[in-house]
Amino acid sequence: MSLKNQPGNPKVQAVIDLLRKEHPSASIETVSYDGDTYELIIEHETIVYFVGIKLTRANMQTAAKLSLYAKTIGQRFQGKKVAIKLFAPAITTDAKAALIKAGWTFQKLPTGKPRGAPSDAVKITSPGSWKVVCYFLRNEEATMNKASVDTGVSYPWARAVIKKLVEIGAFKEEGRKVSLASLDRLFEYVVWERPINSLRSLEFCSAYEDEQEALHELYSNVSGIIPSSACALFTASDLYLEGVASGGCIQLYADENAALVVKSLLGEGCGVSFQIYSPDREMEDIHLINDIRVVSPEQTILDLAGLGPYGAASAKVIVDYYRKISRQN
């Protein structure tokens, strides 16, 4: 399952919808997508807007990158004025000052909240709530009480989670029985609540040309980082389904210290790329596949769903795999 750089995030879509309203007669072209950053071009007769959409906090590096791209676009659209718009949830003080000085525009990223989503405090992506969600992913029909008993989540909380899932159209109730209604609705809400790219902390290209060799080096020789890291996302999916990592990119959860050790151990070069994410919860129920540490199938489903349409297809495949192994057990 190779990585495919295809944007698909409700927050990005909210920006695009807003831009279409503001510029109804202009053409909108997607330039690139790189993890948590999207670039678009809006072309008018006399002016071209270069739009950067960053899903995490913008900084001076963001501003420098936009400036460089704007110069390239200026060469492409000679004779037209080029202006820059940046959307992000937050921005550092120095980057904002640089934007203002350059005459650029900064705007806070829209929430992109799914239509019809309830506004209560229950988060379906929290560790306890996700246990309830996964219980019904692997059991086609069950009751709230059975879900509470089997997951160890209190009945009031399990009931609140299920109520929310029914409200958003992901689950349905028939008498006392609860079951899945729509994976698409579930995943839409996951990516709004917990966009996984907001956890990305480090990227680099290693000196290793082969994924298996890199993972063997990582997990066979350095016991000190083992408790703090595990394969995730598409790498976890590949390992569960195929037994090997593929696609030229390894994705890991690792805390800050472990991430630096990984980079130091594997070196920098033109080989397999690494994307490292900061854990936002305890890495429990780690699996070993050929001595490689991998996050649980439940975590893999959550993380892939958090990529939006980009990861939804793979998340659905892991749901099928999860149901299969649950029946076997």
C-alpha positions as CSV (number, residue, x, y, z in Angstrom):
1,M,0.0,0.0,0.0
2,S,2.1,2.9,-1.2
3,L,1.5,6.4,0.1
4,K,-0.5,8.5,-2.3
5,N,-0.3,12.3,-1.9
6,Q,-4.0,13.0,-2.4
7,P,-5.5,15.8,-0.3
8,G,-8.7,14.9,1.5
9,N,-9.4,16.8,4.7
10,P,-12.7,18.5,5.8
11,K,-10.7,21.6,7.0
12,V,-9.0,22.0,3.7
13,Q,-12.4,21.5,1.9
14,A,-13.9,24.2,4.1
15,V,-11.2,26.6,2.9
16,I,-11.7,25.7,-0.7
17,D,-15.5,26.2,-0.3
18,L,-14.8,29.6,1.2
19,L,-12.4,30.6,-1.6
20,R,-15.0,29.5,-4.2
21,K,-17.5,31.9,-2.6
22,E,-15.0,34.7,-2.5
23,H,-13.8,34.1,-6.0
24,P,-16.7,32.6,-8.0
25,S,-15.3,33.4,-11.4
26,A,-11.7,32.3,-10.8
27,S,-10.1,29.0,-11.5
28,I,-8.7,27.1,-8.6
29,E,-5.8,24.7,-9.1
30,T,-4.2,22.4,-6.5
31,V,-0.4,22.8,-6.6
32,S,0.8,20.3,-4.1
33,Y,0.1,18.4,-0.9
34,D,2.7,17.6,1.7
35,G,1.5,16.0,4.9
36,D,-0.1,19.0,6.7
37,T,0.4,21.6,4.0
38,Y,-1.7,22.2,0.9
39,E,-1.0,24.8,-1.8
40,L,-3.6,26.2,-4.2
41,I,-3.6,28.8,-7.0
42,I,-6.5,31.1,-7.7
43,E,-6.2,32.8,-11.0
44,H,-8.0,36.0,-12.0
45,E,-7.6,38.1,-15.1
46,T,-5.1,40.4,-13.5
47,I,-4.1,38.8,-10.2
48,V,-3.1,35.4,-9.0
49,Y,-3.5,34.3,-5.4
50,F,-1.2,31.7,-4.0
51,V,-2.9,30.0,-1.0
52,G,-1.2,28.0,1.6
53,I,-3.3,25.9,3.9
54,K,-1.5,24.5,6.9
55,L,-3.2,22.1,9.4
56,T,-0.8,22.8,12.2
57,R,0.7,26.0,13.5
58,A,2.5,28.2,10.9
59,N,6.0,29.4,11.5
60,M,8.9,31.2,9.8
61,Q,9.7,28.1,7.8
62,T,6.1,28.1,6.5
63,A,6.4,31.8,5.5
64,A,9.8,31.2,3.8
65,K,8.4,28.3,1.8
66,L,5.4,30.3,0.6
67,S,7.6,33.2,-0.4
68,L,9.8,30.8,-2.5
69,Y,6.7,29.3,-4.2
70,A,5.3,32.7,-4.9
71,K,8.4,33.7,-6.8
72,T,8.1,30.6,-8.9
73,I,4.5,31.3,-9.6
74,G,5.4,34.9,-10.5
75,Q,7.6,33.5,-13.3
76,R,4.8,31.3,-14.5
77,F,2.2,34.1,-14.5
78,Q,4.3,36.9,-15.8
79,G,2.4,40.2,-16.1
80,K,0.1,39.4,-13.2
81,K,0.3,40.5,-9.6
82,V,0.9,37.6,-7.2
83,A,-0.6,37.8,-3.7
84,I,-0.3,35.3,-0.8
85,K,-3.0,34.0,1.5
86,L,-2.2,31.7,4.4
87,F,-4.7,29.7,6.4
88,A,-3.6,28.0,9.6
89,P,-5.0,27.3,13.1
90,A,-2.3,29.5,14.7
91,I,0.9,31.3,13.7
92,T,4.1,32.2,15.5
93,T,4.6,35.9,16.3
94,D,7.6,36.3,14.1
95,A,5.9,34.6,11.1
96,K,2.9,36.8,11.5
97,A,5.0,39.9,11.5
98,A,6.8,38.8,8.4
99,L,3.5,38.2,6.6
100,I,2.1,41.6,7.5
101,K,5.4,43.3,6.4
102,A,5.2,41.5,3.1
103,G,1.6,42.6,2.6
104,W,0.3,39.0,2.8
105,T,-3.0,37.8,4.4
106,F,-3.3,35.4,7.3
107,Q,-6.7,33.9,8.2
108,K,-7.5,31.3,10.9
109,L,-8.4,27.9,9.5
110,P,-12.1,27.1,9.5
111,T,-13.1,24.2,11.8
112,G,-14.6,22.1,9.0
113,K,-17.0,20.5,11.5
114,P,-19.2,17.8,9.8
115,R,-22.8,18.9,9.1
116,G,-25.2,17.8,11.8
117,A,-22.4,17.0,14.3
118,P,-23.5,17.4,17.9
119,S,-21.6,20.0,20.1
120,D,-21.4,18.0,23.4
121,A,-18.2,17.2,25.2
122,V,-18.0,13.5,24.3
123,K,-15.1,12.7,22.1
124,I,-15.4,9.5,20.1
125,T,-11.6,9.4,19.5
126,S,-10.6,9.5,23.1
127,P,-9.1,6.2,24.3
128,G,-12.1,5.1,26.3
129,S,-14.6,6.1,23.7
130,W,-12.6,4.4,20.9
131,K,-12.8,1.1,22.8
132,V,-16.6,1.3,22.6
133,V,-16.4,2.2,18.9
134,C,-14.2,-0.8,18.2
135,Y,-16.4,-3.1,20.2
136,F,-19.2,-2.5,17.7
137,L,-16.8,-2.6,14.7
138,R,-16.0,-6.2,15.6
139,N,-19.5,-7.2,16.9
140,E,-22.2,-6.7,14.3
141,E,-24.9,-6.4,17.0
142,A,-24.6,-5.9,20.7
143,T,-26.2,-4.0,23.6
144,M,-24.8,-0.9,25.4
145,N,-24.6,-2.9,28.6
146,K,-22.6,-5.7,27.0
147,A,-20.3,-3.2,25.4
148,S,-19.7,-1.5,28.8
149,V,-19.0,-4.8,30.6
150,D,-16.7,-6.2,27.9
151,T,-14.7,-3.0,27.4
152,G,-14.5,-1.9,31.0
153,V,-15.9,1.5,30.1
154,S,-18.6,2.8,32.5
155,Y,-22.2,2.4,31.3
156,P,-23.0,6.1,31.5
157,W,-19.9,6.9,29.3
158,A,-20.6,4.1,26.9
159,R,-24.2,5.3,26.6
160,A,-23.1,8.8,25.9
161,V,-20.6,7.7,23.2
162,I,-23.3,5.5,21.5
163,K,-25.8,8.4,21.6
164,K,-23.3,10.6,19.9
165,L,-22.6,8.0,17.2
166,V,-26.3,7.6,16.6
167,E,-26.7,11.3,16.3
168,I,-24.0,11.7,13.6
169,G,-25.4,8.7,11.6
170,A,-22.5,6.4,12.3
171,F,-24.4,3.9,14.5
172,K,-28.0,2.9,14.7
173,E,-30.3,1.5,17.4
174,E,-33.0,-1.1,17.0
175,G,-34.5,-1.8,20.3
176,R,-31.7,-2.6,22.7
177,K,-29.4,-3.6,19.9
178,V,-26.7,-1.2,18.6
179,S,-24.8,-1.7,15.3
180,L,-22.7,0.2,12.8
181,A,-24.7,2.2,10.2
182,S,-22.0,4.0,8.2
183,L,-18.2,3.8,8.3
184,D,-18.0,6.9,6.1
185,R,-19.9,9.0,8.7
186,L,-17.7,7.5,11.5
187,F,-14.5,8.3,9.6
188,E,-15.7,11.8,8.7
189,Y,-16.1,12.6,12.4
190,V,-12.8,11.0,13.3
191,V,-10.8,13.2,10.9
192,W,-12.5,16.3,12.2
193,E,-11.9,15.4,15.9
194,R,-8.4,14.0,15.5
195,P,-6.6,14.9,12.3
196,I,-3.5,12.6,12.5
197,N,-1.2,15.0,10.6
198,S,-1.4,17.4,13.5
199,L,0.7,14.9,15.4
200,R,3.5,14.7,12.9
201,S,6.8,15.8,14.5
202,L,9.7,14.8,12.3
203,E,10.4,13.7,8.7
204,F,13.7,12.6,7.1
205,C,15.1,10.4,4.4
206,S,17.3,7.6,5.8
207,A,20.5,6.0,4.5
208,Y,18.7,2.7,4.1
209,E,17.3,1.6,0.7
210,D,15.1,-1.2,2.0
211,E,12.2,-0.9,4.5
212,Q,12.8,-4.3,6.1
213,E,16.5,-3.6,6.5
214,A,15.7,-0.3,8.2
215,L,13.2,-1.8,10.5
216,H,15.5,-4.6,11.4
217,E,18.2,-2.1,12.3
218,L,15.7,-0.1,14.3
219,Y,14.2,-2.9,16.4
220,S,17.1,-5.5,16.6
221,N,19.9,-3.3,17.8
222,V,18.6,-0.4,20.0
223,S,16.6,-1.7,22.9
224,G,16.5,1.7,24.5
225,I,14.0,3.2,22.0
226,I,11.8,0.1,21.8
227,P,9.4,1.1,24.6
228,S,8.9,4.5,23.0
229,S,8.2,3.7,19.4
230,A,6.0,1.5,17.1
231,C,5.0,1.3,13.5
232,A,1.8,3.1,12.6
233,L,-0.6,4.1,9.8
234,F,0.2,2.7,6.3
235,T,3.3,0.9,7.7
236,A,1.2,-0.9,10.4
237,S,-1.4,-1.7,7.7
238,D,1.2,-3.3,5.4
239,L,2.6,-5.3,8.3
240,Y,-0.8,-6.6,9.4
241,L,-2.0,-7.5,5.9
242,E,1.2,-8.4,4.0
243,G,3.8,-9.1,6.7
244,V,6.2,-6.5,5.3
245,A,6.4,-2.7,5.0
246,S,6.3,-1.2,1.5
247,G,5.8,2.1,-0.3
248,G,9.2,3.6,0.4
249,C,8.0,5.4,3.6
250,I,8.0,4.1,7.2
251,Q,5.6,5.7,9.6
252,L,6.2,5.5,13.4
253,Y,4.9,6.7,16.7
254,A,7.9,7.9,18.8
255,D,8.3,10.4,21.6
256,E,10.7,13.3,21.1
257,N,13.8,11.5,22.5
258,A,13.1,8.3,20.6
259,A,12.5,10.2,17.3
260,L,16.0,11.8,17.6
261,V,17.5,8.4,18.3
262,V,15.8,6.9,15.3
263,K,17.1,9.7,13.0
264,S,20.6,9.3,14.4
265,L,20.6,5.5,14.1
266,L,19.3,5.3,10.6
267,G,21.3,8.3,9.2
268,E,20.3,10.7,6.5
269,G,20.5,10.0,2.8
270,C,18.3,9.3,-0.3
271,G,16.7,6.1,0.9
272,V,13.6,5.1,2.8
273,S,11.7,8.1,4.2
274,F,10.5,8.3,7.8
275,Q,7.5,10.1,9.1
276,I,7.4,10.2,12.9
277,Y,4.3,11.1,14.9
278,S,4.2,12.2,18.6
279,P,1.9,9.9,20.6
280,D,-1.2,11.6,22.1
281,R,-2.0,8.6,24.3
282,E,-0.4,5.6,25.9
283,M,0.9,3.1,23.3
284,E,-0.9,0.1,24.7
285,D,-1.4,-3.4,23.2
286,I,1.7,-3.3,21.0
287,H,1.9,-6.2,18.6
288,L,5.1,-7.9,17.3
289,I,5.2,-8.8,13.6
290,N,8.6,-10.4,12.7
291,D,10.0,-8.8,15.9
292,I,8.8,-5.3,14.7
293,R,6.7,-3.3,17.1
294,V,3.3,-2.3,15.6
295,V,0.4,-0.4,17.1
296,S,-2.8,-2.3,17.6
297,P,-5.4,-2.8,14.8
298,E,-7.7,-0.5,16.7
299,Q,-5.1,2.3,16.7
300,T,-4.3,1.7,13.1
301,I,-8.0,2.1,12.1
302,L,-8.2,5.4,14.1
303,D,-5.0,6.8,12.6
304,L,-5.8,5.9,9.0
305,A,-9.3,7.3,9.4
306,G,-7.7,10.5,10.7
307,L,-6.2,11.1,7.3
308,G,-9.6,11.6,5.8
309,P,-10.4,10.2,2.3
310,Y,-6.6,9.8,1.8
311,G,-6.6,6.9,4.4
312,A,-10.3,5.8,4.4
313,A,-9.9,3.0,1.9
314,S,-7.0,1.5,3.9
315,A,-8.9,2.0,7.2
316,K,-11.9,0.0,5.8
317,V,-9.5,-2.9,4.8
318,I,-8.1,-2.9,8.3
319,V,-11.7,-3.0,9.7
320,D,-12.4,-6.1,7.7
321,Y,-9.1,-7.6,8.9
322,Y,-10.0,-6.7,12.5
323,R,-13.4,-8.4,12.3
324,K,-11.8,-11.5,10.8
325,I,-9.2,-11.9,13.5
326,S,-11.8,-11.1,16.2
327,R,-14.0,-13.9,15.0
328,Q,-11.0,-16.3,15.0
329,N,-10.3,-15.4,18.6
